[in-house]
Amino acid sequence: MLITIEPQFFSRFATAEEVTHGDAVFGGTQWRDVANQPPERKTRWLIEHYRDTVQRTGFKYVLDFELVDSRGASLYLVFGTSHQRGLEKMKEAMWEVDPEFGSGYRDPRDPNQETLDIQPMPQTQALQRLLISNLETRPGRRASVMELRQFAFFQTIYKASQVPPVVDDMANRGRLSVERVVGRFNTVVRLN
């Protein structure tokens, strides 16, 4: 399932009791709490709550991302599937879009909100930031490459295959230390 969502509509009508479209879309009135969020947080808050709604309907894997055109206009998309292969195929399709149309993606979890141009060699600065942020939450600030691949696959717009080259680059630049090498994906790295 692929759904487009325009958070601005819900933000605008959150306090209008007579507008019940959001109640149907979110499966209740909890979405109206967006009115109590600071302006800079409203969009992200709504997207996170809509992800929860999609997951409650039975989709095991939910991915949200922002598609940005060359003028900077955004379209928010939420994808849901019950099979891991569906998630994999969606990410493959996302990263194979023709760059001629001047579009790009943003990972909503990236604090810098960098627009990632769609190109044969994807930009990975946002993935680096997300991996660092994830490692900062782990005991000892360490994880195996496989754990980082799983994090990227299930929690970001990136494919698992994009993680090893980024980890290698971060290790080469001294941002990560390789603690133990046990095959390509069982290698353990630590955030410096």
Buried (B, 14 or more C-beta within 10 A) or exposed (E): EEBEBEBEBBBBBBEEEEBEEBBEBBBEEEBBEBBEBEEEEBBBBBBEBBBEBBEEEEBEBBBBBBBBEEEEEBEBBBBBBEEEEBBBEBBEEBBEBEEEEEBBBBBBBBEEEBBBBBEEEBBBEBBBBBBBBBBEEBEEBBBBBBBBBBBBBBEBBBBBBBBBEBBBEBBEEEBBBEEEEEEEBEBBBBBE
